[in-house]
């Protein structure tokens, strides 16, 4: 298991409890600062006491088009308890922004322009998703995405939310 340190001082979550998704034009995508900034030595994850999902994706990845909305549903259903952070691996930030806007994603999205975050997490396929418990330990890893992964992710999140 891998311990994940909270690395960003300014971690912004866009989980709107019971409210409709914002207009696509209001989706915020935050670029990662260029290395070697110490504050970005590790990838963002959920604050202590929350379950986190760190998801690596790319706009050219067909399974990503199906998983991102599944993660949105989890983020909406568990607002305030689960923090989802997606990390875009597109070469072109505009492609990533367009992808996120089309899918109406409201959880935190970051751009890994240098691919340094994917390298640290040893991402070798798209998409790749890590489910992190309340203590910051990576408990589940999903390489690729199949339609039955949606139920598995929900089950894993629910189980981790029940842990103390």
N, C-alpha and C positions, 0 to 999 in steps of 0.2 A: 504494500500500500504506500501511497505517496502523500506526504504532508504538503499542504499548499498554504503558503503564507499570504496574508492579505497585503497586497503591495500598493494599491492605489489609495491615496489619501482621499481623493474625491471619487468615490464610487457612486454612480447615479443609477437608481433602479426606476424603471418606468412601469410599475405595476399599478394599474388603476382599479381599485376595488369596486366592482359593481358599475363602473362607468363605461360607456362605449369607447371603442378604440379611437384614438385621435385621427383627424384627417391626415391622409398620407403625407401631406406637405409638412406636418409638424413632427415627423419622425426625426429624432436626433441621432446622428452617427458621430461618434467621437474618434478622432484619429489618435493612435498611440504616439507618444513622444518618441523621437528618434533615440536609439541607444547611443551611448551608454549612460542613460539617466538611471540613477540608483533606484528611484521609486518604481521603475518598471522592470526590475530584475526578475520578477515573477509575474505570472498572469493573475488578473483579478479573480477573485472568487467571493462567495457570499460572506458577509460579516458573520462573526461567531454567533451561534444560536439560530442560524438560518441554514436551510439546505440550499446548496448551490448547484447549478448546472453550468458547465463551461462547454460551449459548443463551437467547434471549428467548422467553417463552411466556405463555399465559393459559389458565385452566381452561375458558373458553368456546370455545376454538379446537379444532375437530375434528382438524386435522392434528397438533396438539400431542400429542394422545392417542396418536398412532402414533409420533411422533419421540422423545418422552421415553424409552420403553422401548428404542428403538434406541440412544440415547445411553447408556443404562444398560448395554447389552450391550458397547458400546465401552469404557466405563469399567471394567467387570469384566474384559474380555479384556486390557486394557492397564494393569492396576492398577500404580501406581508410576511409569508412564511418561507417562500422559495425565491431566490434571486437567480435569474437566467442571464448569462452573459454570452453573447455570440461574438466570435472573432472571425472577421472576414479575411480570407487569404487571396482575394482577387489581386491581380497586378494593378488594376485600374480602380481607384476609389470610386469613380463615377459609376462603374458597372455594379459595384457592391451597393452603393446608395440606391440605385434604381431597383435592384433586386429586393432590398429591404422595404422600400416604399411600395412596390407592387404587392408584396405579401402583407403589408400593413402591420409590421412588427413593431411592438411598443416596448419590448424589453431592451436592455442595454446592448448596443452593438458597437464593437471596436474594429478598427482596421489595422491589420498586422502587415504594414507595407514592406517591412524588411524580412518577414517570415520568421523572425526570431522567437516569437511566442510558440508557433507551431513546432519549431525545432526543440525548444525547451520541453515541450509536452510530448515529444516524439510522435507527432501526428504523421501517420504514413498513409492515410486514406481520407477521402472526403465523403461524407461528413465524418467527424469523430466527436463523440460526446462523452463527457466525464460527469458523473453524479457524485457530489461531495457532501459528506455528512456535516452535522452542526459543529463538530470539532475541527473541521478543515481537512479531513482525510478523504482521499478519493476512494470511493467504495465500489463504483460500477463504471465500466468503460464500454462504450458501444462504437464499433468500427463499422462504418457504412450505416445504412438505414433500410429496414424492411418494414412493411406496414404493421406487422405484429410488434415492432419495437415501441409503438405508441403505448400499448397496454403495459409493456415491461417497464418503460420509463415511469409511468403513472404509479405502478406497483412499488417500484424502488423508492420513489419520492414519498409515497404514503408511508412505507415502512420506516424510512429515515425520520420523517416527521414524528412518528410515534416513539422514537428513541429519546432517552433523556440525557 
